[in-house]
Amino acid sequence: MAFDARILPVERSCDGHPMMASRAFEKVSYDGLPAAIILALLATAGVQFGLIMAVFVASLEHSLGFSAKQAGAITTAGLAGAAIGALIAAIFGPRLPWRRTCAWLLLGTIACELLSAMLGNFIVIALVRGAIGVAGGLLIGFSYALIARRTSPDATFAILFFGQIAFGGIGSMLAPIAIDRFGLPAMYIGFAILPAIALLTLRFLPDFPVRSLGPAKPSERIGRSWAVASAILGLTFFQFTRSLIAAHLVSFGTSVGIDRSGVLAGVAVATFTGAAGAIGAAAIGNRFGRVLPLLLGTGFAWVSVILLLLLGHQAMFVHPSVAIWIGILVLQTVADSFVLPYYFAVCAIQDAEGRTAVWAGFMSKIGLSFGPLLGAILIAEFHFGRWLLSGMALTIVAGILSIGSAITVSLRSNRLTGALSV
């Protein structure tokens, strides 16, 4: 696979000369915490509706009188738009000046969100939400490419995912209150705040230097191609498995005899506590390498699926405990949110320009999109056993692929003693 060294070029004026940064705004360090926070805002600015999806769908049904099918179609339009935007970023991103393009995308997102507050037609809303999704996918592509240029993309991805978990939790609590008091437009105004903050802080981001990986020998090119494919496939399988399991947890919980309120309480608790995993990954970064965190995180994620399988078998003899249910879900979400930044980081270190990270963002969305469908096919008439066994198998495959890719990069860098520090 060839990589274009021109990805995310330095901003240039009309006559082709590099543009000087305004002295009125001091740039932050490209490798510091402020830059990581701004990049997290940039990556979330157009897809925040997906972080409070349940509230978003319920609000469309309650406030506008849409059916569940219509509300779901609007959500799907936004998610599909994000996948299309990520694909566009992967293909055409190298030809676009990142700062100027992001500014226009953020302005367009703000305008569309405010426009949505005045809309009531199903088709029009779906089209606008799709456009916002495309912009959000493009913003994710640009931000992922910039994250890949940082010294520790692991910690940066962890900060991003922690912020999204926190936004989803807080938004899920505050959005219904705001909608009840001020109406549905309050939700769209809230959606416009995040891209507005991202737009105001975008000017503080500096140019991100391209890391030097050195030229590849002819004998190394096959290894590099394998490592790239393995890293992206590992992430895709992991995201596929996450959505495969998560989409049907409520049905599984009720099928083993747990009261629906207890099932939902477990999901809610696990969603909030899952942030602990992202915090741990942000604190550790690549201090202990990437192979070890991948091994531990994937291992605990695999154990959580085994525990769900055992819970299903226990339900045939003893009524399962809600506390055990909550404990299993907490283990699962903490493990997932801890290890996910490392899956992305293994993709980010594959090339100097960040192209692989952009493709990883696109393939991640593909994996998340198709997981629930396969889960439904596997479960069919309540065959939860094969659903969980498939999750166990796919988790192992994802771990092997990403760990193998990380080790290959280590060997390529001639740092055999630092195999765990890659």
BELCOR-V660964 format. One record per residue. SS is DSSP state (helix for helix, strand for strand, loop for the rest). BURIAL is b if it has 24 or more other ideal C-beta (glycine too) atoms within 12 Angstrom, else e. Layout:
BEGIN
((SS/BURIAL) (SS/BURIAL))
END
This chain:
BEGIN
((loop/e) (loop/e) (loop/b) (loop/b) (loop/e) (loop/e) (loop/b) (loop/b) (loop/b) (loop/e) (loop/b) (strand/e) (loop/e) (loop/e) (loop/e) (loop/e) (loop/e) (strand/e) (loop/e) (loop/e) (loop/e) (loop/e) (loop/e) (loop/e) (loop/e) (loop/e) (loop/e) (loop/e) (loop/e) (loop/b) (loop/b) (loop/e) (helix/e) (helix/e) (helix/b) (helix/b) (helix/b) (helix/b) (helix/b) (helix/b) (helix/b) (helix/b) (helix/b) (helix/b) (loop/b) (loop/b) (loop/b) (helix/b) (helix/b) (helix/b) (helix/b) (helix/b) (helix/b) (helix/b) (helix/b) (helix/b) (helix/b) (helix/b) (helix/b) (helix/b) (helix/b) (helix/e) (helix/b) (helix/b) (loop/e) (loop/b) (loop/e) (helix/e) (helix/e) (helix/e) (helix/b) (helix/b) (helix/b) (helix/b) (helix/b) (helix/b) (helix/b) (helix/b) (helix/b) (helix/b) (helix/b) (helix/b) (helix/b) (helix/b) (helix/b) (helix/b) (helix/b) (helix/b) (helix/b) (helix/b) (helix/e) (helix/b) (helix/b) (helix/b) (helix/e) (loop/b) (loop/b) (helix/b) (helix/b) (helix/e) (helix/b) (helix/b) (helix/b) (helix/e) (helix/b) (helix/b) (helix/b) (helix/b) (helix/b) (helix/b) (helix/b) (helix/b) (helix/b) (helix/b) (helix/b) (helix/b) (loop/b) (loop/e) (loop/b) (loop/e) (loop/e) (helix/e) (helix/e) (helix/e) (helix/b) (helix/b) (helix/e) (helix/b) (helix/b) (helix/b) (helix/b) (helix/b) (helix/b) (helix/b) (helix/b) (helix/b) (helix/b) (helix/b) (helix/b) (helix/b) (helix/b) (helix/b) (helix/b) (helix/b) (helix/b) (helix/b) (helix/b) (loop/b) (loop/b) (loop/b) (loop/b) (loop/b) (helix/b) (helix/b) (helix/b) (helix/b) (helix/b) (helix/b) (helix/b) (helix/b) (helix/b) (helix/b) (helix/b) (helix/b) (helix/b) (helix/b) (helix/b) (helix/b) (helix/b) (helix/b) (helix/b) (helix/b) (helix/e) (helix/e) (helix/b) (helix/b) (helix/e) (helix/b) (helix/b) (helix/e) (helix/e) (helix/e) (loop/e) (loop/b) (helix/b) (helix/b) (helix/b) (helix/b) (helix/b) (helix/b) (helix/b) (helix/b) (helix/b) (helix/b) (helix/b) (helix/b) (helix/b) (helix/b) (helix/b) (helix/e) (helix/b) (helix/b) (loop/e) (loop/b) (loop/b) (loop/b) (loop/b) (loop/b) (loop/e) (loop/b) (loop/b) (loop/e) (loop/b) (loop/e) (loop/e) (loop/e) (loop/e) (helix/e) (helix/e) (helix/e) (helix/e) (helix/e) (helix/b) (helix/b) (helix/e) (helix/b) (helix/b) (helix/b) (helix/b) (helix/b) (helix/b) (helix/b) (helix/b) (helix/b) (helix/b) (helix/b) (helix/b) (helix/b) (helix/b) (helix/b) (helix/b) (helix/b) (helix/b) (helix/b) (helix/b) (helix/b) (loop/b) (loop/b) (helix/b) (helix/b) (helix/b) (helix/b) (helix/b) (helix/e) (helix/b) (loop/b) (loop/e) (loop/b) (loop/e) (helix/e) (helix/e) (helix/b) (helix/b) (helix/e) (helix/e) (helix/b) (helix/b) (helix/b) (helix/b) (helix/b) (helix/b) (helix/b) (helix/b) (loop/b) (helix/b) (helix/b) (helix/b) (helix/b) (helix/b) (helix/b) (helix/b) (helix/b) (helix/e) (helix/b) (loop/b) (loop/b) (loop/e) (loop/b) (loop/b) (loop/b) (helix/b) (helix/b) (helix/b) (helix/b) (helix/b) (helix/b) (helix/b) (helix/b) (helix/b) (helix/b) (helix/b) (helix/b) (helix/b) (helix/b) (helix/b) (helix/b) (helix/b) (helix/b) (helix/b) (helix/e) (helix/b) (helix/b) (helix/e) (helix/e) (loop/b) (loop/e) (loop/e) (loop/e) (loop/e) (loop/b) (loop/e) (helix/b) (helix/e) (helix/b) (helix/b) (helix/b) (helix/e) (helix/b) (helix/b) (helix/b) (helix/b) (helix/b) (helix/b) (helix/b) (helix/b) (helix/b) (helix/b) (helix/b) (helix/b) (helix/b) (helix/b) (helix/b) (helix/b) (helix/b) (helix/b) (helix/b) (helix/b) (helix/b) (loop/b) (loop/b) (loop/b) (loop/b) (loop/b) (loop/b) (helix/b) (helix/b) (helix/b) (helix/b) (helix/b) (helix/b) (helix/b) (helix/b) (helix/b) (helix/b) (helix/b) (helix/b) (helix/b) (helix/b) (helix/b) (helix/b) (helix/b) (helix/b) (helix/e) (helix/b) (helix/b) (helix/e) (helix/e) (helix/b) (helix/b) (loop/e) (loop/e) (loop/e) (loop/e) (helix/b) (helix/b) (helix/e) (helix/b) (helix/b) (helix/b) (helix/b) (helix/b) (helix/b) (helix/e) (helix/b) (helix/b) (helix/b) (helix/b) (helix/b) (helix/b) (helix/b) (helix/b) (helix/b) (helix/b) (helix/b) (helix/b) (helix/b) (helix/b) (helix/b) (helix/b) (helix/b) (helix/e) (helix/b) (loop/b) (loop/e) (loop/e) (helix/e) (helix/e) (helix/e) (helix/b) (helix/e) (helix/b) (loop/b))
END
